[in-house]
């Protein structure tokens, strides 16, 4: 497969260098450039048009969140993975509403970061699993909160995996549960959200900007 071209933008040199060193060891990833401000992120993306940009939220001059709208207006293929120390609902909500394609914590392990990068590159959204509950614990605009809040955390995880195009077997493997349990979760999701099938589940996720 072709390598995934990425850039890393973070104002902390140690974090930036650490990410560069670790991610550079993956044979499927090519690091094109690095930066330390939101303004630099915009400049680098214009010049290199990477597949994925790792973008810190809190940076001087122009924060990652402030840079997001400008980056989206560029009309490039670059997917934005927000890398942050903020484990809270507000920053996650703001990032996703501004067009971020993924959201993970800076203390994530190597596997999680690689998984997120590859998910974005394949056209999927990625929110660190332990943060996904924030999307149903607090109200967000354009969501049918009453129905969505009826889902358990596990059912919500299954819903997002359906939207990613995973089969029942793949979902079972990913969540370390049986295929029968997955089918039960899906039946509950359909009932609680008043949807008929897999395609409607995907539409529900897309229409409500859950990914």
C-alpha contacts under 8 A as a table, 3 or more apart, distances in Angstrom:
res1	aa1	res2	aa2	distance
1	X	28	X	7.54
2	X	28	X	7.19
3	X	27	X	7.50
3	X	28	X	4.65
3	X	29	X	5.17
3	X	30	X	6.01
4	X	28	X	6.04
4	X	29	X	4.76
4	X	30	X	5.86
4	X	51	X	6.14
4	X	52	X	7.48
4	X	118	X	7.89
4	X	121	X	7.24
5	X	29	X	6.11
5	X	30	X	4.80
5	X	31	X	5.87
5	X	32	X	6.26
5	X	50	X	5.19
5	X	51	X	5.20
5	X	52	X	6.57
6	X	29	X	7.16
6	X	30	X	6.19
6	X	31	X	5.02
6	X	32	X	5.88
6	X	33	X	7.54
6	X	50	X	5.23
6	X	51	X	5.80
6	X	52	X	4.79
6	X	53	X	5.47
6	X	54	X	7.35
7	X	31	X	5.72
7	X	32	X	5.61
7	X	33	X	5.07
7	X	34	X	5.58
7	X	35	X	7.90
7	X	44	X	7.94
7	X	50	X	6.60
7	X	52	X	6.74
7	X	53	X	4.90
7	X	54	X	6.13
8	X	16	X	6.62
8	X	19	X	7.73
8	X	20	X	7.33
8	X	31	X	7.70
8	X	33	X	6.73
8	X	34	X	4.82
8	X	35	X	6.38
8	X	53	X	6.12
8	X	54	X	4.86
8	X	55	X	6.46
9	X	16	X	7.05
9	X	34	X	5.54
9	X	35	X	4.43
9	X	36	X	5.22
9	X	37	X	6.69
9	X	38	X	7.61
9	X	40	X	7.85
9	X	41	X	6.20
9	X	53	X	7.51
9	X	54	X	6.01
9	X	55	X	5.06
9	X	56	X	6.20
10	X	13	X	7.29
10	X	15	X	7.21
10	X	16	X	5.78
10	X	35	X	6.35
10	X	36	X	4.72
10	X	37	X	6.69
10	X	55	X	6.49
10	X	56	X	5.14
10	X	59	X	6.97
11	X	16	X	7.53
11	X	35	X	7.42
11	X	36	X	4.10
11	X	37	X	6.14
11	X	56	X	7.71
11	X	59	X	5.80
11	X	60	X	7.46
12	X	15	X	5.48
12	X	16	X	6.18
12	X	36	X	7.30
13	X	16	X	5.02
13	X	17	X	5.87
14	X	17	X	5.15
14	X	18	X	5.86
15	X	18	X	5.03
15	X	19	X	6.06
16	X	19	X	5.29
16	X	20	X	6.09
16	X	34	X	7.60
17	X	20	X	4.99
17	X	21	X	6.08
18	X	21	X	5.21
18	X	22	X	6.16
19	X	22	X	5.20
19	X	23	X	5.76
19	X	24	X	7.93
20	X	23	X	5.41
20	X	24	X	5.62
20	X	31	X	7.17
21	X	24	X	5.19
21	X	25	X	6.64
22	X	25	X	5.53
22	X	26	X	7.49
22	X	110	X	7.43
23	X	26	X	5.54
23	X	29	X	6.78
23	X	31	X	7.93
23	X	110	X	7.84
23	X	114	X	7.59
24	X	27	X	7.55
24	X	29	X	6.41
24	X	30	X	6.54
24	X	31	X	6.56
25	X	29	X	7.90
26	X	29	X	5.58
27	X	30	X	7.87
31	X	34	X	7.98
32	X	48	X	7.36
32	X	50	X	7.39
33	X	44	X	7.24
35	X	40	X	5.69
35	X	41	X	6.19
35	X	44	X	7.70
36	X	40	X	6.57
36	X	41	X	7.63
36	X	59	X	7.26
37	X	40	X	5.10
37	X	41	X	6.30
37	X	59	X	5.57
37	X	60	X	5.99
37	X	61	X	6.55
37	X	62	X	6.20
37	X	63	X	6.96
37	X	64	X	7.71
38	X	41	X	4.94
38	X	42	X	6.49
38	X	55	X	7.94
38	X	59	X	6.62
38	X	60	X	7.58
38	X	61	X	7.06
38	X	62	X	4.64
38	X	63	X	5.23
38	X	64	X	5.22
38	X	66	X	7.40
38	X	67	X	5.35
39	X	42	X	5.28
39	X	43	X	6.41
39	X	61	X	7.22
39	X	62	X	5.83
39	X	67	X	6.86
40	X	43	X	4.96
40	X	44	X	6.04
41	X	44	X	5.20
41	X	45	X	6.06
41	X	55	X	7.60
41	X	67	X	7.72
42	X	45	X	5.23
42	X	46	X	6.17
42	X	67	X	6.99
42	X	70	X	7.45
42	X	71	X	6.03
43	X	46	X	5.25
43	X	47	X	6.34
44	X	47	X	5.09
44	X	48	X	5.91
44	X	49	X	7.52
45	X	48	X	5.32
45	X	49	X	4.75
45	X	50	X	6.34
45	X	53	X	7.90
45	X	71	X	7.76
45	X	78	X	7.57
46	X	49	X	5.78
46	X	74	X	7.64
49	X	76	X	6.62
49	X	77	X	7.15
49	X	78	X	6.18
50	X	53	X	6.65
50	X	77	X	7.74
50	X	78	X	5.57
51	X	77	X	6.59
51	X	78	X	4.74
51	X	79	X	6.15
51	X	121	X	6.39
52	X	78	X	5.26
52	X	79	X	4.66
52	X	80	X	5.89
52	X	81	X	6.98
52	X	117	X	6.76
52	X	120	X	7.17
52	X	121	X	6.67
53	X	78	X	6.69
53	X	79	X	6.20
53	X	80	X	5.04
53	X	81	X	5.98
54	X	80	X	6.31
54	X	81	X	4.90
54	X	82	X	5.97
54	X	83	X	6.23
55	X	64	X	6.00
55	X	80	X	6.82
55	X	81	X	6.05
55	X	82	X	4.93
55	X	83	X	5.65
56	X	59	X	6.75
56	X	63	X	7.70
56	X	64	X	5.56
56	X	82	X	5.81
56	X	83	X	4.83
56	X	84	X	5.63
57	X	63	X	5.76
57	X	64	X	4.18
57	X	65	X	5.70
57	X	82	X	6.46
57	X	83	X	6.63
57	X	84	X	5.75
58	X	63	X	5.16
58	X	64	X	6.12
58	X	65	X	7.81
58	X	84	X	7.59
59	X	62	X	6.26
59	X	63	X	4.62
59	X	64	X	6.52
60	X	63	X	6.16
62	X	66	X	6.01
62	X	67	X	6.36
63	X	66	X	5.08
63	X	67	X	6.17
64	X	67	X	5.08
64	X	68	X	6.26
64	X	82	X	7.73
65	X	68	X	5.28
65	X	69	X	7.82
65	X	94	X	7.69
65	X	95	X	6.31
65	X	98	X	7.44
66	X	69	X	6.76
66	X	70	X	7.87
67	X	70	X	5.53
67	X	71	X	6.23
68	X	71	X	5.10
68	X	72	X	6.18
68	X	98	X	6.38
68	X	99	X	6.88
68	X	100	X	7.21
69	X	72	X	5.14
69	X	73	X	6.27
69	X	98	X	6.25
69	X	99	X	7.30
70	X	73	X	5.12
70	X	74	X	6.60
71	X	74	X	5.31
71	X	75	X	7.64
71	X	76	X	7.98
72	X	75	X	5.91
72	X	76	X	7.37
72	X	99	X	7.09
79	X	100	X	7.53
79	X	101	X	5.92
79	X	120	X	6.22
79	X	121	X	7.08
80	X	100	X	5.29
80	X	101	X	5.22
80	X	102	X	6.43
80	X	120	X	7.99
81	X	100	X	6.43
81	X	101	X	5.84
81	X	102	X	4.48
81	X	103	X	5.68
81	X	104	X	7.45
81	X	116	X	7.70
81	X	117	X	7.40
81	X	120	X	7.77
82	X	95	X	7.51
82	X	100	X	6.74
82	X	101	X	7.87
82	X	102	X	5.96
82	X	103	X	4.72
82	X	104	X	6.32
83	X	103	X	6.24
83	X	104	X	5.34
83	X	105	X	5.62
83	X	106	X	5.60
84	X	87	X	7.86
84	X	103	X	7.69
84	X	104	X	6.47
84	X	105	X	4.89
84	X	106	X	5.18
85	X	105	X	5.51
85	X	106	X	5.44
85	X	107	X	7.44
86	X	91	X	6.85
86	X	105	X	7.09
87	X	91	X	7.94
87	X	105	X	7.14
87	X	131	X	7.48
88	X	91	X	6.10
88	X	92	X	6.62
88	X	134	X	7.65
89	X	92	X	5.27
89	X	93	X	5.99
89	X	134	X	5.44
89	X	135	X	7.48
89	X	138	X	7.48
90	X	93	X	5.13
90	X	94	X	6.02
91	X	94	X	5.09
91	X	95	X	5.98
92	X	95	X	5.21
92	X	96	X	6.21
92	X	103	X	7.00
93	X	96	X	5.35
93	X	97	X	6.07
93	X	135	X	7.57
93	X	140	X	7.52
94	X	97	X	5.21
94	X	98	X	6.10
95	X	98	X	5.22
95	X	99	X	6.52
95	X	100	X	5.41
95	X	103	X	7.79
96	X	99	X	5.22
96	X	100	X	4.86
96	X	101	X	6.95
96	X	102	X	7.68
97	X	100	X	7.30
100	X	103	X	7.36
101	X	120	X	6.69
101	X	124	X	7.77
101	X	125	X	5.20
101	X	126	X	6.66
101	X	211	X	7.53
102	X	116	X	7.04
102	X	120	X	7.08
102	X	125	X	5.56
102	X	126	X	4.47
102	X	127	X	5.41
103	X	126	X	6.44
103	X	127	X	4.95
103	X	128	X	6.37
104	X	108	X	6.94
104	X	113	X	7.54
104	X	116	X	7.90
104	X	127	X	6.29
104	X	128	X	5.22
105	X	108	X	5.42
105	X	128	X	7.57
108	X	112	X	6.09
108	X	113	X	6.60
109	X	112	X	5.49
109	X	113	X	6.56
110	X	113	X	5.30
110	X	114	X	6.23
111	X	114	X	5.21
111	X	115	X	6.01
112	X	115	X	5.02
112	X	116	X	6.10
112	X	128	X	7.82
113	X	116	X	5.12
113	X	117	X	6.23
114	X	117	X	5.14
114	X	118	X	6.17
115	X	118	X	5.28
115	X	119	X	6.03
116	X	119	X	5.08
116	X	120	X	6.23
116	X	126	X	5.73
116	X	127	X	7.90
117	X	120	X	5.32
117	X	121	X	6.17
118	X	121	X	4.99
118	X	122	X	6.19
119	X	122	X	5.24
119	X	123	X	6.56
119	X	124	X	5.20
119	X	125	X	6.57
119	X	126	X	6.48
120	X	123	X	5.16
120	X	124	X	4.99
120	X	125	X	5.72
120	X	126	X	6.76
121	X	124	X	7.26
124	X	164	X	6.22
124	X	211	X	7.73
125	X	164	X	7.87
125	X	211	X	5.19
126	X	211	X	7.28
127	X	131	X	6.74
127	X	132	X	6.15
128	X	131	X	5.44
128	X	132	X	6.50
129	X	132	X	5.23
129	X	133	X	7.88
129	X	157	X	7.62
130	X	133	X	6.86
131	X	134	X	5.77
131	X	135	X	7.98
132	X	135	X	5.74
132	X	136	X	7.76
132	X	157	X	7.68
133	X	136	X	5.46
133	X	137	X	6.03
133	X	153	X	6.32
133	X	156	X	7.90
134	X	137	X	5.03
134	X	138	X	6.24
135	X	138	X	6.31
135	X	139	X	7.59
135	X	140	X	7.37
135	X	210	X	7.63
136	X	139	X	6.93
136	X	145	X	7.40
136	X	148	X	6.59
136	X	149	X	5.75
137	X	149	X	7.30
139	X	143	X	7.70
139	X	145	X	6.54
140	X	143	X	6.12
140	X	145	X	7.81
142	X	208	X	5.95
142	X	209	X	7.95
143	X	148	X	7.71
143	X	208	X	5.48
144	X	147	X	5.76
144	X	148	X	6.10
144	X	208	X	7.91
145	X	148	X	5.00
145	X	149	X	5.71
146	X	149	X	5.52
146	X	150	X	6.70
147	X	150	X	5.31
147	X	151	X	7.42
147	X	192	X	6.24
147	X	193	X	5.54
148	X	151	X	5.73
148	X	192	X	7.89
148	X	193	X	6.89
149	X	152	X	7.61
150	X	192	X	6.49
151	X	154	X	7.87
151	X	155	X	5.64
151	X	156	X	5.99
151	X	189	X	6.87
151	X	192	X	7.04
152	X	155	X	5.10
152	X	156	X	6.21
153	X	156	X	5.11
153	X	157	X	6.32
154	X	157	X	5.03
154	X	158	X	6.28
154	X	185	X	7.88
155	X	158	X	5.03
155	X	159	X	6.14
155	X	185	X	5.66
155	X	186	X	7.30
155	X	188	X	7.72
155	X	189	X	6.45
156	X	159	X	5.00
156	X	160	X	6.39
157	X	160	X	5.31
157	X	161	X	6.33
158	X	161	X	5.04
158	X	162	X	6.15
158	X	171	X	7.02
158	X	182	X	7.48
158	X	185	X	7.24
158	X	186	X	7.29
159	X	162	X	5.13
159	X	163	X	6.41
159	X	186	X	7.57
159	X	189	X	7.30
159	X	201	X	7.00
159	X	205	X	7.80
160	X	163	X	5.01
160	X	164	X	6.36
160	X	205	X	7.20
160	X	210	X	7.86
160	X	211	X	7.58
161	X	164	X	4.87
161	X	165	X	6.63
161	X	166	X	5.82
161	X	171	X	6.62
162	X	165	X	5.23
162	X	166	X	5.46
162	X	167	X	7.18
162	X	171	X	7.89
162	X	198	X	7.05
162	X	201	X	7.29
162	X	202	X	6.73
163	X	166	X	7.47
163	X	201	X	6.95
163	X	202	X	4.60
163	X	205	X	6.64
166	X	169	X	7.95
166	X	170	X	5.66
166	X	171	X	6.07
167	X	170	X	5.07
167	X	171	X	6.13
168	X	171	X	5.10
168	X	172	X	6.11
168	X	179	X	6.07
168	X	182	X	6.31
168	X	183	X	7.09
169	X	172	X	5.04
169	X	173	X	6.23
169	X	179	X	5.72
170	X	173	X	5.10
170	X	174	X	6.11
171	X	174	X	5.06
171	X	175	X	6.09
171	X	179	X	7.85
171	X	182	X	7.12
172	X	175	X	5.34
172	X	176	X	5.64
172	X	177	X	4.91
172	X	178	X	5.43
172	X	179	X	5.28
172	X	181	X	7.88
172	X	182	X	6.16
173	X	176	X	5.07
173	X	177	X	6.66
173	X	178	X	7.79
174	X	177	X	7.98
177	X	181	X	6.52
177	X	182	X	7.21
178	X	181	X	5.18
178	X	182	X	6.47
179	X	182	X	4.98
179	X	183	X	6.30
180	X	183	X	5.08
180	X	184	X	6.32
181	X	184	X	5.02
181	X	185	X	6.23
182	X	185	X	5.06
182	X	186	X	6.19
183	X	186	X	5.06
183	X	187	X	6.20
184	X	187	X	5.14
184	X	188	X	6.33
185	X	188	X	5.11
185	X	189	X	6.16
186	X	189	X	4.93
186	X	190	X	6.17
187	X	190	X	5.24
187	X	191	X	6.28
188	X	191	X	5.11
188	X	192	X	6.03
189	X	192	X	5.22
189	X	193	X	5.89
189	X	194	X	7.98
189	X	195	X	7.93
190	X	193	X	5.41
190	X	194	X	5.55
190	X	195	X	4.83
190	X	196	X	6.05
190	X	197	X	7.02
190	X	201	X	7.57
191	X	194	X	5.11
191	X	195	X	6.75
195	X	200	X	5.90
195	X	201	X	6.54
196	X	200	X	6.27
196	X	201	X	7.79
197	X	200	X	5.41
197	X	201	X	6.34
198	X	201	X	4.95
198	X	202	X	6.29
199	X	202	X	5.14
199	X	203	X	6.25
200	X	203	X	4.94
200	X	204	X	6.05
201	X	204	X	5.05
201	X	205	X	6.42
202	X	205	X	5.20
202	X	206	X	6.23
203	X	206	X	5.05
203	X	207	X	5.75
204	X	207	X	5.30
204	X	208	X	6.04
205	X	208	X	5.40
205	X	209	X	6.08
205	X	210	X	5.13
205	X	211	X	6.57
206	X	209	X	5.06
206	X	210	X	6.31
206	X	211	X	6.48
207	X	210	X	7.89
